[in-house]
Amino acid sequence: MDIIYCGKTKDVYDLGNGELLLKFKDDGTVGEDGKFDPGGNQVGVTISGMGMDNLRLTEYFFKKIEEAGIPTHMVCADTQKGTMTVRRAEILGDGLEVICRYKAVGSFIRRYGKYIEEGSDLPALVEITLKDDARGDPPVTKDTLEALGVLSPGEYDGLAAMTRKISGIIKDALLEKQAELYDIKLEFGRGGGKIILIDEISGGSMRVYKDGGQVGPLDIARLVLS
């Protein structure tokens, strides 16, 4: 079993049979202030148990998503070893982040605050950004994705519909815990000739509120799985 990639929060091993092994780590990213920030670009903290919580939450939601007829790359998870076996998938371009927004907060309000008040409702709005740390993960349009050859004509609409359906499943699960999903970031790839959900669904990939306050990313797994 050869390691093929050392990521910020996961290491990836080649199982040699068309499948990969993801090893979830307790390493976390930090922002420019040096404090824990799941959206940061630099590893700077180690938080005991974080990798296992992220794996457990990912397994829980991937199973729900697959039950809804949406394909993922997950084969199985081992929550004792902190690993997940997945099917190989081809990333879209050099990686896309697909965001579904229910509230105008975060980077959305920083960009569009002239036109909308912070906290306003959004209609499961889908945005896509390029994974490009050097260029600040720029937002990208449907036409640009097609012009760059990242998506084929017609794929964008299917990807957006899949994103809304997945986000709705997660939103409903949080509502059962009296919590509200404000936005979530997903990743997709191509596997078996179709676009599938890949990577993970962790507390650091979503913004959640409960009882008037934001639920910390390290607390979301415990909230959902309790």
C-alpha positions as a Markdown table, in Angstrom:
| # | Residue | x | y | z |
|---|---|---|---|---|
| 1 | Met | 0.0 | 0.0 | 0.0 |
| 2 | Asp | 1.7 | 3.2 | -1.2 |
| 3 | Ile | 1.0 | 6.7 | 0.0 |
| 4 | Ile | 0.2 | 8.9 | -3.0 |
| 5 | Tyr | -0.8 | 12.2 | -1.3 |
| 6 | Cys | -0.3 | 13.8 | 2.1 |
| 7 | Gly | -3.2 | 16.3 | 2.6 |
| 8 | Lys | -3.9 | 18.9 | 5.2 |
| 9 | Thr | -6.4 | 16.7 | 7.0 |
| 10 | Lys | -6.2 | 13.3 | 5.3 |
| 11 | Asp | -3.5 | 11.1 | 3.8 |
| 12 | Val | -4.3 | 9.0 | 0.7 |
| 13 | Tyr | -3.0 | 5.5 | 0.0 |
| 14 | Asp | -3.3 | 3.4 | -3.2 |
| 15 | Leu | -4.8 | 0.0 | -2.5 |
| 16 | Gly | -3.8 | -1.2 | -6.0 |
| 17 | Asn | -7.3 | -2.4 | -7.0 |
| 18 | Gly | -8.9 | 0.7 | -8.2 |
| 19 | Glu | -9.6 | 1.8 | -4.7 |
| 20 | Leu | -7.9 | 4.3 | -2.3 |
| 21 | Leu | -7.6 | 4.4 | 1.4 |
| 22 | Leu | -8.2 | 7.8 | 3.2 |
| 23 | Lys | -6.6 | 8.1 | 6.6 |
| 24 | Phe | -8.3 | 10.9 | 8.6 |
| 25 | Lys | -5.9 | 13.0 | 10.7 |
| 26 | Asp | -6.3 | 15.2 | 13.8 |
| 27 | Asp | -4.4 | 18.0 | 12.0 |
| 28 | Gly | -6.4 | 21.2 | 11.5 |
| 29 | Thr | -5.8 | 24.3 | 9.3 |
| 30 | Val | -5.4 | 27.8 | 10.6 |
| 31 | Gly | -6.2 | 31.3 | 9.3 |
| 32 | Glu | -3.9 | 34.2 | 8.9 |
| 33 | Asp | -4.3 | 34.9 | 12.7 |
| 34 | Gly | -2.9 | 31.5 | 13.5 |
| 35 | Lys | -6.2 | 30.3 | 15.0 |
| 36 | Phe | -8.1 | 27.1 | 14.0 |
| 37 | Asp | -10.0 | 27.7 | 10.8 |
| 38 | Pro | -11.4 | 24.8 | 8.8 |
| 39 | Gly | -11.2 | 27.0 | 5.7 |
| 40 | Gly | -7.6 | 27.9 | 6.2 |
| 41 | Asn | -4.8 | 26.9 | 3.8 |
| 42 | Gln | -2.1 | 26.0 | 6.3 |
| 43 | Val | -1.9 | 23.2 | 8.9 |
| 44 | Gly | -1.2 | 24.7 | 12.3 |
| 45 | Val | -3.0 | 22.8 | 15.0 |
| 46 | Thr | -3.6 | 19.2 | 16.2 |
| 47 | Ile | -6.9 | 18.5 | 17.9 |
| 48 | Ser | -7.3 | 15.1 | 19.4 |
| 49 | Gly | -10.3 | 13.2 | 18.1 |
| 50 | Met | -11.0 | 15.6 | 15.2 |
| 51 | Gly | -10.2 | 13.1 | 12.4 |
| 52 | Met | -12.4 | 10.4 | 13.9 |
| 53 | Asp | -15.3 | 12.8 | 14.3 |
| 54 | Asn | -14.9 | 13.9 | 10.7 |
| 55 | Leu | -14.9 | 10.3 | 9.5 |
| 56 | Arg | -18.0 | 9.4 | 11.6 |
| 57 | Leu | -19.9 | 12.4 | 10.3 |
| 58 | Thr | -18.8 | 11.6 | 6.7 |
| 59 | Glu | -19.9 | 8.0 | 6.9 |
| 60 | Tyr | -23.2 | 9.0 | 8.4 |
| 61 | Phe | -24.1 | 11.5 | 5.7 |
| 62 | Phe | -22.6 | 9.5 | 2.8 |
| 63 | Lys | -24.9 | 6.6 | 3.7 |
| 64 | Lys | -27.9 | 8.9 | 3.9 |
| 65 | Ile | -27.0 | 10.4 | 0.5 |
| 66 | Glu | -26.6 | 7.0 | -1.1 |
| 67 | Glu | -29.9 | 5.9 | 0.3 |
| 68 | Ala | -31.4 | 8.9 | -1.6 |
| 69 | Gly | -30.0 | 7.5 | -4.9 |
| 70 | Ile | -27.0 | 9.9 | -5.1 |
| 71 | Pro | -23.7 | 8.2 | -5.8 |
| 72 | Thr | -20.6 | 8.8 | -3.7 |
| 73 | His | -17.1 | 7.4 | -3.8 |
| 74 | Met | -17.4 | 5.6 | -0.4 |
| 75 | Val | -16.9 | 1.9 | -0.3 |
| 76 | Cys | -16.7 | 1.4 | 3.5 |
| 77 | Ala | -15.4 | 3.1 | 6.6 |
| 78 | Asp | -13.5 | 1.8 | 9.6 |
| 79 | Thr | -14.2 | 4.1 | 12.5 |
| 80 | Gln | -11.8 | 2.1 | 14.7 |
| 81 | Lys | -8.8 | 2.7 | 12.4 |
| 82 | Gly | -9.9 | 6.2 | 11.2 |
| 83 | Thr | -10.0 | 5.2 | 7.6 |
| 84 | Met | -12.4 | 5.2 | 4.6 |
| 85 | Thr | -12.0 | 3.0 | 1.5 |
| 86 | Val | -13.2 | 4.9 | -1.6 |
| 87 | Arg | -13.4 | 4.3 | -5.3 |
| 88 | Arg | -11.0 | 6.2 | -7.5 |
| 89 | Ala | -12.5 | 9.3 | -9.0 |
| 90 | Glu | -11.2 | 11.9 | -11.4 |
| 91 | Ile | -11.3 | 15.4 | -9.9 |
| 92 | Leu | -13.0 | 18.2 | -11.9 |
| 93 | Gly | -10.2 | 20.3 | -13.3 |
| 94 | Asp | -7.7 | 20.9 | -10.5 |
| 95 | Gly | -10.6 | 20.7 | -8.0 |
| 96 | Leu | -13.8 | 22.6 | -7.5 |
| 97 | Glu | -15.6 | 23.7 | -4.3 |
| 98 | Val | -19.4 | 23.6 | -4.7 |
| 99 | Ile | -21.2 | 25.7 | -2.2 |
| 100 | Cys | -24.9 | 25.7 | -1.4 |
| 101 | Arg | -26.1 | 28.8 | 0.5 |
| 102 | Tyr | -29.3 | 29.2 | 2.6 |
| 103 | Lys | -28.2 | 32.5 | 4.3 |
| 104 | Ala | -26.2 | 35.5 | 3.1 |
| 105 | Val | -23.2 | 35.2 | 5.3 |
| 106 | Gly | -19.4 | 34.8 | 5.1 |
| 107 | Ser | -17.7 | 35.5 | 1.8 |
| 108 | Phe | -21.1 | 35.9 | 0.1 |
| 109 | Ile | -21.9 | 39.0 | 2.2 |
| 110 | Arg | -18.4 | 40.3 | 1.8 |
| 111 | Arg | -18.8 | 40.2 | -2.0 |
| 112 | Tyr | -22.5 | 41.2 | -2.3 |
| 113 | Gly | -23.2 | 43.2 | 0.9 |
| 114 | Lys | -24.1 | 46.2 | -1.2 |
| 115 | Tyr | -27.2 | 44.4 | -2.5 |
| 116 | Ile | -28.4 | 42.2 | 0.4 |
| 117 | Glu | -28.4 | 42.3 | 4.2 |
| 118 | Glu | -26.4 | 39.9 | 6.2 |
| 119 | Gly | -28.4 | 36.9 | 7.3 |
| 120 | Ser | -31.0 | 37.2 | 4.6 |
| 121 | Asp | -32.5 | 34.0 | 3.2 |
| 122 | Leu | -31.1 | 32.6 | 0.0 |
| 123 | Pro | -32.9 | 29.9 | -2.1 |
| 124 | Ala | -30.4 | 27.1 | -1.8 |
| 125 | Leu | -28.1 | 29.2 | -4.0 |
| 126 | Val | -25.3 | 27.2 | -5.6 |
| 127 | Glu | -21.9 | 28.8 | -6.2 |
| 128 | Ile | -18.7 | 27.2 | -7.5 |
| 129 | Thr | -15.1 | 28.2 | -6.8 |
| 130 | Leu | -11.8 | 27.0 | -8.2 |
| 131 | Lys | -9.5 | 25.3 | -5.7 |
| 132 | Asp | -6.6 | 27.6 | -6.1 |
| 133 | Asp | -5.0 | 28.9 | -3.0 |
| 134 | Ala | -2.7 | 31.3 | -4.8 |
| 135 | Arg | -5.6 | 33.1 | -6.5 |
| 136 | Gly | -7.9 | 33.0 | -3.5 |
| 137 | Asp | -10.2 | 30.3 | -4.7 |
| 138 | Pro | -12.0 | 32.5 | -7.3 |
| 139 | Pro | -15.7 | 32.1 | -8.0 |
| 140 | Val | -16.4 | 30.7 | -11.5 |
| 141 | Thr | -19.4 | 30.7 | -13.8 |
| 142 | Lys | -21.1 | 27.9 | -15.7 |
| 143 | Asp | -20.0 | 29.3 | -19.0 |
| 144 | Thr | -16.4 | 29.7 | -17.8 |
| 145 | Leu | -16.3 | 26.1 | -16.5 |
| 146 | Glu | -17.4 | 24.9 | -19.9 |
| 147 | Ala | -15.0 | 27.2 | -21.8 |
| 148 | Leu | -12.1 | 25.9 | -19.7 |
| 149 | Gly | -13.1 | 22.3 | -20.3 |
| 150 | Val | -13.6 | 21.6 | -16.6 |
| 151 | Leu | -17.3 | 20.7 | -17.1 |
| 152 | Ser | -18.9 | 19.4 | -20.3 |
| 153 | Pro | -22.0 | 21.1 | -21.6 |
| 154 | Gly | -25.0 | 20.1 | -19.6 |
| 155 | Glu | -23.0 | 18.9 | -16.6 |
| 156 | Tyr | -23.3 | 22.1 | -14.6 |
| 157 | Asp | -27.1 | 21.9 | -14.2 |
| 158 | Gly | -26.9 | 18.3 | -13.1 |
| 159 | Leu | -24.1 | 19.2 | -10.6 |
| 160 | Ala | -26.2 | 22.1 | -9.2 |
| 161 | Ala | -29.3 | 19.9 | -8.8 |
| 162 | Met | -27.3 | 17.2 | -7.0 |
| 163 | Thr | -25.7 | 19.8 | -4.7 |
| 164 | Arg | -29.2 | 21.1 | -3.7 |
| 165 | Lys | -30.5 | 17.6 | -3.1 |
| 166 | Ile | -27.5 | 16.7 | -0.9 |
| 167 | Ser | -27.6 | 19.9 | 1.0 |
| 168 | Gly | -31.3 | 19.4 | 1.6 |
| 169 | Ile | -30.6 | 16.0 | 3.2 |
| 170 | Ile | -28.0 | 17.5 | 5.5 |
| 171 | Lys | -30.3 | 20.5 | 6.3 |
| 172 | Asp | -33.2 | 18.2 | 7.3 |
| 173 | Ala | -30.9 | 16.1 | 9.5 |
| 174 | Leu | -29.8 | 19.2 | 11.3 |
| 175 | Leu | -33.3 | 20.5 | 11.7 |
| 176 | Glu | -34.1 | 17.2 | 13.6 |
| 177 | Lys | -31.5 | 18.5 | 16.1 |
| 178 | Gln | -33.1 | 22.0 | 16.2 |
| 179 | Ala | -30.1 | 23.4 | 14.3 |
| 180 | Glu | -30.1 | 25.4 | 11.0 |
| 181 | Leu | -27.7 | 24.9 | 8.1 |
| 182 | Tyr | -26.6 | 28.3 | 6.7 |
| 183 | Asp | -24.2 | 27.0 | 4.0 |
| 184 | Ile | -22.1 | 24.0 | 3.1 |
| 185 | Lys | -19.2 | 23.2 | 0.8 |
| 186 | Leu | -19.1 | 19.9 | -1.2 |
| 187 | Glu | -16.6 | 18.3 | -3.6 |
| 188 | Phe | -17.4 | 16.1 | -6.7 |
| 189 | Gly | -15.4 | 14.0 | -9.1 |
| 190 | Arg | -16.0 | 11.7 | -12.0 |
| 191 | Gly | -16.3 | 8.0 | -11.3 |
| 192 | Gly | -17.9 | 5.2 | -13.4 |
| 193 | Gly | -18.6 | 7.7 | -16.1 |
| 194 | Lys | -20.7 | 10.0 | -14.0 |
| 195 | Ile | -20.3 | 12.8 | -11.5 |
| 196 | Ile | -20.2 | 11.6 | -7.9 |
| 197 | Leu | -19.8 | 13.1 | -4.4 |
| 198 | Ile | -16.2 | 12.7 | -3.1 |
| 199 | Asp | -14.0 | 13.8 | -0.2 |
| 200 | Glu | -15.8 | 14.3 | 3.1 |
| 201 | Ile | -18.6 | 16.0 | 4.9 |
| 202 | Ser | -17.2 | 17.4 | 8.1 |
| 203 | Gly | -18.0 | 20.1 | 10.6 |
| 204 | Gly | -15.5 | 22.3 | 8.9 |
| 205 | Ser | -17.3 | 22.2 | 5.6 |
| 206 | Met | -20.6 | 23.8 | 6.8 |
| 207 | Arg | -21.9 | 26.7 | 8.8 |
| 208 | Val | -24.5 | 25.7 | 11.4 |
| 209 | Tyr | -26.5 | 27.7 | 13.9 |
| 210 | Lys | -28.5 | 26.6 | 17.0 |
| 211 | Asp | -30.2 | 28.6 | 19.7 |
| 212 | Gly | -29.0 | 31.9 | 18.2 |
| 213 | Gly | -25.4 | 31.0 | 18.1 |
| 214 | Gln | -23.0 | 29.3 | 15.7 |
| 215 | Val | -22.2 | 25.7 | 16.4 |
| 216 | Gly | -18.4 | 25.2 | 16.4 |
| 217 | Pro | -17.1 | 22.9 | 13.6 |
| 218 | Leu | -15.7 | 20.5 | 16.2 |
| 219 | Asp | -19.2 | 20.2 | 17.8 |
| 220 | Ile | -21.3 | 19.5 | 14.7 |
| 221 | Ala | -20.4 | 15.8 | 14.6 |
| 222 | Arg | -21.4 | 15.4 | 18.2 |
| 223 | Leu | -24.6 | 17.3 | 17.7 |
| 224 | Val | -25.7 | 15.2 | 14.6 |
| 225 | Leu | -24.6 | 11.8 | 16.0 |
| 226 | Ser | -25.8 | 12.2 | 19.5 |
